[in-house]
Every structure is written in C-alpha cells, then in structure tokens.
Amino acid sequence: MGSLSGFRVTLEQVFKPRVTEHFPEQKRPKPPRFHGRHVLNRYEDGMEKCIGCELCAGVCPAQCIYVRGADNPPYAPIAPGEHYGYVYEINYLRCIHCDLCVEACPTEAITESKLFEFSFVRREDAIYTKAELVVDDHGRPRRQPWELWADEDEQHTSAWMRATSPSGLAAFEGRVGWSGELGYGVRAPEAGQTAAEDQPEFAEPPPDEPVGRNDLEAADPRGTH
C-alpha cells in the first residue's frame, strides 16, 4: 500500500457526488461588496460626481487610472464646483480591483459594480474611457458588447463605498454619510448601519473637542496638555 498511499485523496473523491454548475446559465450569487467593473456615478439631478481631482489616479497602486480635469463651462456646468473630469480612463489590463480608488474619491464618483465576466480581443477595448464609465440617464452602467452582465450585476454599485464611509465624531455615528445617486436616490444603509428614519436629531459636537480625547486621558492619568 505504500506505493498507492499517494492516491488516497484522489480515490476518496471518486466516490463522492459530483457538483456540476451550468455556467453561465446558472451563477453563484455575488456578495454586495463584490469588486467588479467600475462606474462613474452622477447626482440625482444628472450632474456628474467626478470633479477631476485625480486622487483616484494618485492612490492607484497599479497606475491604471488616468484623469485630467478641466474648468466647468460657466453656463452649463457638468459637475458641481470649478472643475469636472474631462478625461477619465481605466486600463483593465493593469487593474487589480483593490478599491483604493473608491475609498480615495471625495465625491463618491467612482464605485464598482458586480461585473467581472468581461474579456477583450483588442487592447483598445480594455482601456475604458469616460464615455463607457459614466452611468446613463437612468443611473445604470453602460453595457459593452464584450461584457457578460447578469440582472443583479448593475445593482449595489456603491456597496463598498457605503461600507467604508467614515462616521467621523461619535455624534455622527450611524448617520448616512453618502449622497444620492441618479436612478437610486439615497441608498439604504447596510446591516449594522442606522436607517435614515431612525437617525437621531443632529447633535452639534462640543466645541474644540479633539477626537479621541477621552481615550488619551484614560491612557495618561496626568491628562492632556
């Protein structure tokens, strides 16, 4: 048996029932915070959230994002503020879907969908431009011919952004910290987050009260100076 002991694991699998999944007709459900293909969101009034600050490009470890901002047209602004994202490109031959760009974005412009089943024949198709990334007039991702979308893939595009939304001071803990999106409005909180109708009335934090002061005083019996 010594020469056959190496086949023990293999022989055990032979007599176990086989599990066959009929992909792509049958797919496993994806988690709400799944890291898939990016989208650029818009506010409920249709204005783009991207302000061309280039923070996402600066934080990207794979250097797959290229952004250039431009001045907003004075009489027909594209995004709130002085600037908007004039050029926005993501090279998916480099992207590792780490979601650091989502966490770095100050306006919640870039988030990720659940789509991960997309492949490219040409290198040009792997470089998504702003025209492909910005959501349509209904707030839905713009589907490309080489993408295999499921019905639920375009939902929950901001789940990771909402999960990492900072609560700030203790007085703001549990409050909704994200803005509304075109086609969806203000997204509902996830499990463990306080719903909008259950939030306490706004409480102004004490003036000049530094964050974590109680913790510092507990750690240092002499107090803070």
C-alpha positions in Angstrom: 0.0 0.0 0.0 2.9 2.3 0.4 3.1 3.0 -3.4 -0.7 3.6 -3.5 -0.9 5.9 -0.4 -0.5 8.9 -2.6 -3.7 8.2 -4.4 -5.8 8.1 -1.2 -7.2 11.6 -1.6 -7.9 11.0 -5.3 -9.7 7.8 -4.7 -11.8 9.4 -2.0 -13.0 12.0 -4.4 -14.1 9.4 -7.0 -16.9 8.1 -4.8 -18.2 11.5 -3.7 -21.2 13.0 -5.6 -20.1 15.4 -8.3 -21.3 19.0 -8.3 -21.7 20.5 -11.8 -22.7 24.1 -12.3 -24.2 25.1 -15.6 -22.3 28.3 -16.2 -23.2 30.9 -17.5 -26.9 29.9 -17.3 -26.5 29.3 -13.5 -24.3 31.6 -11.5 -23.5 31.9 -7.8 -24.8 35.0 -6.1 -22.2 37.6 -5.6 -21.6 39.5 -2.3 -23.0 43.0 -2.1 -19.4 44.5 -1.8 -18.0 42.5 -4.7 -15.2 44.3 -6.5 -16.1 44.3 -10.2 -16.0 46.7 -13.1 -16.0 50.4 -12.2 -18.7 53.0 -12.9 -18.7 56.8 -12.6 -21.8 58.0 -10.8 -24.0 61.0 -11.2 -26.1 63.0 -8.8 -29.8 62.8 -8.7 -30.1 65.9 -10.9 -27.9 64.3 -13.6 -24.7 66.2 -12.8 -21.5 64.1 -12.8 -19.9 63.5 -9.4 -16.3 63.4 -10.7 -14.5 66.7 -10.2 -11.3 65.8 -11.8 -9.2 65.9 -8.6 -7.1 62.9 -9.7 -7.0 61.4 -6.2 -8.0 58.1 -7.6 -5.2 58.1 -10.0 -2.7 59.1 -7.4 -3.7 56.3 -4.9 -3.9 53.5 -7.5 -1.1 51.0 -6.8 -1.3 49.6 -10.4 -1.3 53.0 -12.0 -4.2 52.0 -14.2 -6.2 55.2 -13.9 -5.6 58.4 -15.9 -7.6 61.5 -15.1 -7.4 65.1 -16.3 -9.7 67.8 -15.0 -11.0 70.9 -16.9 -12.8 74.1 -15.9 -16.6 73.8 -15.8 -18.4 75.6 -18.5 -19.8 78.7 -16.8 -23.3 78.5 -18.2 -23.6 74.7 -18.4 -21.6 73.1 -15.6 -21.0 69.3 -15.9 -20.2 68.8 -12.3 -20.5 70.9 -9.1 -17.7 73.2 -8.4 -15.0 74.7 -10.6 -13.8 71.6 -12.4 -15.0 68.3 -13.8 -13.4 65.1 -15.1 -12.6 65.9 -18.7 -10.6 62.8 -19.3 -11.1 59.5 -17.3 -9.6 56.2 -18.4 -9.1 52.9 -16.7 -6.7 50.3 -18.1 -8.2 46.9 -17.1 -5.1 45.1 -18.2 -3.5 46.6 -15.1 -6.4 47.0 -12.6 -6.3 44.7 -9.6 -9.7 45.8 -8.2 -8.3 46.8 -4.8 -11.0 49.5 -4.5 -8.5 52.1 -3.1 -9.8 54.5 -5.8 -13.3 54.2 -4.3 -12.0 55.0 -0.8 -9.9 57.9 -2.0 -12.7 59.6 -4.0 -14.0 62.6 -2.1 -17.3 62.9 -4.0 -18.2 59.2 -4.3 -17.9 59.4 -8.1 -16.2 56.1 -8.8 -17.6 52.9 -7.4 -17.6 49.3 -8.6 -20.3 47.0 -9.9 -20.5 43.3 -9.6 -19.5 42.6 -13.2 -16.3 40.6 -13.5 -17.0 38.5 -16.6 -15.6 40.5 -19.4 -12.7 39.8 -21.7 -11.0 41.6 -24.6 -9.9 40.7 -28.0 -8.2 44.1 -28.6 -6.1 46.1 -26.2 -8.2 49.2 -27.0 -11.3 47.5 -25.6 -9.5 47.0 -22.2 -9.0 50.8 -21.8 -12.3 52.1 -20.7 -12.9 55.8 -21.4 -15.2 58.2 -19.6 -17.9 57.6 -22.2 -18.0 54.0 -21.2 -17.7 54.5 -17.4 -20.3 57.3 -16.7 -23.7 55.8 -16.0 -26.5 56.5 -18.4 -29.6 58.8 -17.8 -31.2 56.1 -15.6 -28.1 55.6 -13.4 -27.3 52.2 -14.9 -23.8 51.2 -16.2 -23.3 51.3 -19.9 -23.0 47.7 -21.1 -20.3 46.9 -23.6 -20.6 44.1 -26.2 -17.8 42.1 -24.6 -19.3 42.1 -21.1 -21.5 39.3 -19.7 -24.0 41.1 -17.4 -26.4 39.4 -15.1 -29.5 41.2 -13.9 -28.1 41.8 -10.4 -24.7 42.9 -11.5 -25.6 46.5 -12.1 -27.2 46.8 -8.6 -25.3 47.8 -5.4 -22.7 49.7 -7.3 -21.8 51.7 -4.2 -21.9 49.0 -1.6 -18.1 49.2 -0.8 -18.2 53.0 -0.7 -21.0 52.9 1.8 -19.4 50.2 3.9 -16.2 52.3 4.2 -18.0 55.7 4.6 -16.4 57.5 7.6 -18.6 58.2 10.6 -16.3 60.9 11.9 -17.0 62.0 15.5 -19.1 59.9 17.8 -22.0 62.4 17.5 -22.3 61.4 13.8 -22.1 57.6 14.3 -24.8 55.7 12.4 -25.7 58.7 10.2 -25.9 58.4 6.4 -22.7 59.7 5.1 -23.2 59.3 1.3 -25.1 61.3 -1.3 -27.9 60.3 -3.6 -27.3 58.7 -7.0 -29.1 59.1 -10.3 -31.8 56.4 -10.6 -31.4 55.2 -7.0 -31.6 58.2 -4.7 -30.0 57.8 -1.3 -29.1 54.2 -0.9 -30.3 52.3 2.1 -27.8 51.5 4.8 -26.4 48.0 5.2 -26.8 45.7 8.1 -25.4 47.4 11.3 -25.9 50.9 10.0 -28.8 53.2 11.2 -31.6 53.8 8.7 -32.3 57.4 7.8 -35.7 57.5 9.5 -34.2 56.0 12.7 -31.3 58.6 12.9 -31.3 60.9 16.0 -31.7 64.6 15.5 -28.5 66.3 14.5 -26.3 66.9 17.6 -23.5 69.5 17.4 -20.3 68.2 18.8 -18.7 70.1 21.7 -16.5 73.0 20.6 -12.8 72.5 20.4 -13.2 68.8 21.5 -10.5 66.8 19.8 -11.3 63.3 18.6 -10.2 60.6 21.0 -9.5 63.0 23.9 -11.2 60.7 26.4 -9.0 57.8 25.3 -5.9 59.9 25.6 -6.8 61.0 29.2 -7.5 57.4 30.1 -4.1 56.3 28.8 -2.3 59.2 30.5 -3.6 59.9 34.1 -1.8 63.3 34.0 -4.3 64.5 31.4 -3.6 66.2 28.1 -1.5 69.4 27.8 
